[in-house]
């Protein structure tokens, strides 16, 4: 569970990683394993962040399964817009 109403720094890091790997392509299926490679979050953390980002409409969970519960995700138009507007 993500607590607080601000888009947290960790949420930004996760969305930045997703945005970079997607290369601006909303149709590209991204492996959650590849997304988490640099983030090094544990299974519960990455699951919670992905669910949170999906609730906000920034990503779509495409497949279930694999070491992180979710196998693949896609960034949405809304997520891509948020990613491009994130401060560094």
Order of alpha helices (4+ residues) and beta strands (2+ residues): alpha-beta-alpha-alpha-beta-beta-alpha
